[in-house]
């Protein structure tokens, strides 16, 4: 196996203000965003800057050679980055939040992963699978135990950041003595064989994320690359979900903030001949901008509350549901903000020269990040009504 990224090291040492760093990088990323969007090309140069600046090492704990950035700092930084280039922010989010979840486990595998990232490794995550939907803790990819490790076979979809990754964070399941699945996680150096791209990412939004579909074909994985114990994958997700859902939500809040700022700047300059003044003087424009600002403030407040919630909980499933409801609500509000921005901007917002049309296409992805909205609302409703979440049939009282 080859890591594919040997020699890449983080260029900065000492304390780093990651929000300020994101503000430094975002304008350059914004300049490149249109070209990458048009070509559906992965922004390798952006990723190289993120690595060399130390941005990708922000969630490495201090004891492992990193900065130990807090969840709040990660989310603030990602908001800024997403306003410049949402694809870049979304792609690197797989890396920074995934590493934070691994680090949260502790132990030898976590230390090894963190030290590799501190030296320049980049992680791409792959848990989505055809036919699984957002039920990430039930992978259909098979992990067959063999001498020295496992052989993996299965398919992965939406493997975001794959073109720029040196390491792959993926899931599979072995079985116990009763034949029941034991879901597992692995963090492996990007292999030279055993992984095949079955479809390159070509979508309406988030076009530069390199979210390819993959086939794992007799992929041998050494035992040492496993993360946690067999069967503990669901707990890994539940205990670390605040790193995932808060940072994901931050990306879409960042898009919404960028859309609001873009529309305000445009409408202050655009003059309507009927009144001889900028469009900003029109009540209809004012009302919609006010609604945008209100929805954005609501999303940001909900996100901040989730970031600063007590994540050391004795109820991991309840924690997962709470964070999922937040992510669902915040991304929906972000989508509403950008939709209003399009209405304010008018037909010119659809022109390829206007970055708003890219924001509009990118923000939709927030509505589609698993778990699905109907599942989230079902869980939340059952939790509130004290109905067993996993009762079968799925709806208690349904006909057999």
C-alpha positions in Angstrom: 0.0 0.0 0.0 1.1 3.5 -0.7 0.1 6.6 1.2 0.2 8.7 -2.0 1.2 11.8 -0.1 4.6 11.3 1.3 6.6 14.4 1.8 3.7 16.7 2.4 4.2 18.5 5.7 2.4 21.3 7.4 4.3 24.6 7.0 3.3 26.5 10.1 4.4 25.9 13.7 3.1 27.3 16.9 -0.4 28.7 17.7 -2.6 29.5 14.7 -5.7 31.6 14.5 -7.6 29.3 12.1 -10.5 31.7 11.5 -7.9 34.4 10.4 -6.2 31.7 8.3 -9.6 30.9 6.6 -10.1 34.6 5.9 -6.7 34.7 4.3 -7.3 31.6 2.1 -11.0 32.1 1.2 -10.5 34.9 -1.3 -8.0 32.9 -3.3 -10.2 29.9 -3.2 -13.1 32.1 -4.4 -11.1 33.2 -7.4 -10.6 29.6 -8.5 -14.1 28.3 -7.6 -15.8 29.1 -10.9 -13.2 27.3 -13.0 -13.4 24.2 -10.8 -17.1 24.3 -10.8 -17.3 24.5 -14.6 -14.8 21.6 -15.0 -16.0 19.5 -12.1 -12.3 19.4 -11.2 -10.8 18.8 -7.8 -9.1 21.8 -6.3 -5.7 20.2 -5.6 -4.0 23.6 -5.3 -6.5 24.6 -2.5 -5.9 21.4 -0.6 -2.1 21.9 -0.9 -2.5 25.4 0.7 -4.7 23.9 3.5 -2.0 21.3 4.2 1.0 23.6 4.0 -0.7 26.3 6.2 -1.5 23.7 8.9 -5.3 24.1 8.5 -5.8 20.3 8.0 -4.0 19.6 11.3 -6.3 21.9 13.4 -8.2 19.0 15.0 -5.0 17.0 15.9 -4.8 17.1 19.7 -1.8 18.9 21.2 -0.4 15.7 22.6 -0.1 14.3 19.1 1.6 17.3 17.6 -1.4 19.4 16.6 -3.3 22.5 17.6 -6.2 20.9 19.4 -8.6 23.4 17.9 -12.0 23.4 19.6 -15.3 22.6 17.8 -16.2 26.3 17.9 -13.0 27.3 16.2 -13.4 24.6 13.6 -16.9 25.6 12.8 -16.1 29.3 12.6 -13.3 28.6 10.2 -15.4 26.4 8.0 -18.0 29.0 7.7 -15.5 31.5 6.4 -13.9 28.9 4.0 -17.3 27.9 2.6 -18.2 31.4 1.7 -15.2 31.4 -0.6 -15.4 27.9 -2.1 -18.1 25.6 -0.7 -16.6 22.6 -2.5 -13.3 23.0 -0.9 -14.8 23.5 2.6 -17.1 20.5 2.2 -14.2 18.3 1.0 -11.8 19.3 3.8 -14.6 18.9 6.3 -14.5 15.1 5.7 -10.9 15.3 6.8 -11.0 17.6 9.9 -14.2 16.2 11.5 -13.3 12.6 10.7 -9.9 13.1 12.4 -11.6 14.7 15.4 -13.9 11.6 15.8 -11.0 9.3 15.5 -9.0 11.3 18.1 -11.9 11.2 20.4 -11.5 7.4 20.7 -7.9 7.6 21.9 -5.6 4.7 21.8 -2.8 3.6 19.5 -4.8 3.9 16.2 -5.9 7.4 17.1 -2.4 8.5 17.9 -1.1 7.0 14.7 -3.8 8.8 12.6 -3.2 12.1 14.3 0.6 12.1 13.9 0.2 11.2 10.2 -2.1 14.2 9.7 0.2 16.5 11.6 2.9 15.4 9.0 0.6 16.2 6.1 -1.7 13.2 5.5 -5.2 14.0 4.2 -8.3 11.8 4.9 -11.3 11.2 2.7 -14.3 9.5 4.2 -16.5 6.8 2.7 -19.5 5.5 4.7 -22.4 6.0 2.2 -23.3 2.9 0.2 -25.9 2.0 -2.4 -29.0 0.7 -0.8 -28.0 1.9 2.7 -29.0 5.5 2.6 -28.0 7.4 5.7 -27.9 4.3 7.9 -24.1 4.5 8.0 -23.8 2.1 10.9 -25.2 -0.8 8.9 -22.5 -1.1 6.2 -23.0 -3.8 3.5 -19.3 -3.8 2.6 -18.0 -7.2 3.9 -14.9 -7.5 6.0 -13.7 -11.1 5.9 -11.1 -11.9 8.6 -7.9 -13.4 7.2 -4.4 -13.8 8.6 -3.1 -10.4 9.5 -6.2 -8.5 8.8 -9.3 -8.4 6.6 -10.3 -8.6 3.0 -13.0 -6.0 2.1 -15.5 -6.2 -0.7 -18.3 -3.7 -1.4 -19.2 -0.4 -2.9 -19.0 3.1 -1.7 -20.8 6.2 -2.9 -20.1 9.9 -2.4 -16.4 9.3 -1.3 -15.8 13.0 -0.9 -12.2 14.3 -1.3 -11.0 11.0 -2.8 -8.8 12.6 -5.5 -6.7 14.5 -2.9 -6.6 11.9 -0.2 -3.6 10.1 1.1 -5.7 8.0 3.5 -9.2 6.5 3.3 -11.6 6.4 6.3 -14.2 3.7 5.5 -16.6 1.2 7.0 -17.3 -2.5 6.6 -18.9 -5.3 8.6 -17.7 -8.7 9.8 -19.9 -11.1 11.6 -19.8 -12.6 15.1 -20.3 -16.3 16.1 -24.1 -15.9 15.8 -23.8 -14.5 12.2 -24.8 -11.0 13.3 -23.0 -8.1 11.7 -20.2 -6.3 13.5 -19.7 -2.9 11.9 -16.2 -1.6 11.9 -14.2 1.4 10.8 -10.8 1.5 9.1 -8.3 4.3 8.3 -6.0 3.0 5.6 -3.2 4.5 3.4 -4.7 5.0 0.0 -4.0 1.7 -1.7 -2.5 1.1 -5.2 -4.9 -1.8 -5.8 -8.2 -3.1 -4.4 -10.0 0.2 -4.9 -11.5 1.1 -8.2 -13.4 4.3 -9.2 -16.6 3.2 -10.8 -18.0 6.7 -11.4 -16.4 10.1 -11.2 -18.3 12.8 -9.5 -20.4 14.9 -11.9 -23.3 16.6 -10.2 -25.3 19.8 -10.2 -23.8 21.1 -7.0 -20.6 20.7 -4.9 -19.0 19.9 -8.3 -15.4 20.2 -7.1 -15.6 17.8 -4.2 -14.4 14.7 -6.0 -17.1 12.7 -4.4 -16.4 9.6 -6.6 -18.1 6.2 -6.3 -15.8 3.3 -5.5 -15.7 -0.4 -5.6 -13.6 -2.3 -3.0 -12.5 -5.5 -4.6 -10.6 -8.0 -2.5 -8.9 -5.1 -0.7 -6.6 -6.4 2.0 -6.4 -4.3 5.1 -4.0 -4.9 7.9 -5.4 -5.4 11.4 -3.5 -2.3 12.6 -5.6 0.0 10.4 -8.8 -0.8 12.2 -10.3 2.0 14.3 -11.8 0.9 17.6 -13.2 -2.5 18.5 -15.4 -4.7 16.3 -19.0 -3.7 16.5 -18.3 -0.2 17.9 -18.9 1.8 14.7 -22.4 3.0 15.8 -20.9 4.3 19.1 -18.2 6.1 17.2 -20.8 8.0 15.2 -23.0 8.7 18.1 -20.3 10.0 20.5 -18.6 12.1 17.8 -21.6 13.3 15.8 -21.2 16.9 17.1 -17.9 17.2 15.2 -19.6 16.0 12.1 -23.0 17.6 12.1 -21.9 21.0 13.5 -19.1 21.3 11.0 -21.3 20.2 8.1 -23.9 22.7 9.1 -21.2 25.4 9.3 -20.4 24.9 5.7 -23.9 25.6 4.6 -24.3 28.5 7.0 -21.1 29.9 5.4 -22.7 29.6 1.9 -25.8 31.4 3.2 -23.7 34.2 4.8 -21.8 34.5 1.5 -25.1 34.8 -0.4 -26.4 37.5 1.9 -23.2 39.6 1.6 -23.1 39.2 -2.1 -26.7 40.3 -2.6 -26.3 43.2 -0.3 -23.2 44.4 -2.1 -24.9 44.0 -5.5 -28.2 45.7 -4.6 -26.3 48.7 -3.1 -24.7 49.3 -6.5 -27.4 48.2 -9.0 -29.5 51.2 -10.0 -33.0 51.0 -11.2 -33.8 53.7 -13.7 -37.4 54.2 -12.6 -36.3 55.7 -9.3 -32.7 56.7 -10.2 -31.4 55.1 -7.0 -29.9 51.8 -6.1 -32.2 48.8 -5.7 -31.5 48.9 -2.0 -34.1 51.7 -1.7 -36.9 49.4 -2.9 -39.1 48.1 -0.1 -39.5 44.7 -1.7 -35.7 44.3 -1.7 -35.5 45.5 1.9 -38.1 43.0 3.1 -36.4 40.0 1.5 -33.0 41.0 2.7 -34.4 41.4 6.2 -36.0 37.9 5.9 -32.6 36.5 4.8 -30.8 38.1 7.7 -33.4 36.8 10.2 -33.3 33.3 8.9 -29.5 33.4 8.9 -29.3 34.7 12.4 -31.7 31.9 13.5 -29.5 29.3 11.8 -26.3 30.7 13.4 -27.9 30.8 16.9 -29.1 27.2 16.7 -25.7 26.1 15.4 -23.9 28.0 18.2 -26.1 26.4 20.8 -25.3 23.0 19.4 -21.6 23.7 19.3 -21.5 24.7 23.0 -23.9 22.0 24.2 -22.7 19.3 26.7 -21.3 16.6 24.5 -20.1 14.4 27.3 -23.5 12.6 27.5 -24.6 9.4 29.0 -27.2 9.1 26.2 -25.3 8.8 22.9 -28.4 8.0 20.9 -30.3 11.1 22.2 -27.2 13.1 21.5 -27.1 11.8 17.9 -30.8 12.7 17.5 -30.4 16.2 18.9 -27.4 17.0 16.6 -29.2 15.5 13.6 -32.3 17.8 14.2 -30.0 20.8 14.5 -28.2 19.9 11.2 -31.6 19.3 9.5 -32.9 22.6 10.6 -29.8 24.7 10.0 -29.2 23.4 6.5 -32.9 24.0 5.6 -32.7 27.6 6.8 -29.5 28.1 4.8 -31.3 26.8 1.7 -34.1 29.2 2.4 -31.6 32.1 2.7 -30.0 31.4 -0.6 -33.4 30.9 -2.3 -34.4 34.3 -1.2 -31.1 35.7 -2.4 -31.9 34.4 -5.9 -35.3 36.1 -5.8 -33.6 39.4 -4.8 -30.9 39.1 -7.5 -33.4 38.2 -10.2 -32.6 36.5 -13.5 -29.0 37.7 -13.5 -28.4 35.4 -10.5 -28.7 32.5 -12.9 -25.9 33.7 -15.1 -22.8 31.7 -14.9 -20.8 34.9 -14.2 -22.7 35.4 -11.0 -21.4 33.3 -8.1 -24.8 33.2 -6.6 -26.0 30.5 -9.0 -23.1 28.3 -7.7 -24.1 29.0 -4.1 -27.7 28.1 -5.0 -26.6 24.7 -6.4 -24.2 24.0 -3.6 -26.5 24.8 -0.7 -29.0 22.2 -1.8 -26.5 19.5 -0.8 -27.2 20.4 2.8 -30.7 19.1 2.5 -29.3 15.8 1.3 -26.6 15.0 3.8 -27.8 11.9 5.7 -29.7 11.0 7.7 -32.7 11.9 5.6 -35.1 14.5 6.9 -38.0 12.1 7.3 -35.8 9.7 9.4 -34.6 12.6 11.6 -38.1 13.8 12.2 -39.3 10.3 13.0 -36.5 9.8 15.5 -37.1 13.2 17.1 -40.9 12.6 17.3 -40.5 9.2 18.8 -38.0 10.5 21.3 -40.3 13.3 22.4 -43.3 10.9 22.6 -41.3 8.1 24.4 -42.0 5.7 21.6 -39.2 3.0 21.0 -37.0 4.3 18.2 -36.2 1.0 16.6 -39.5 -0.8 17.2 -40.6 -3.1 14.4 -42.8 -2.7 12.5 -41.2 0.7 12.1 -44.4 2.5 13.1 -45.7 1.2 16.4 -49.2 -0.2 16.0 -48.9 -0.7 12.2 -50.5 -3.7 10.7 -48.2 -6.8 10.5 
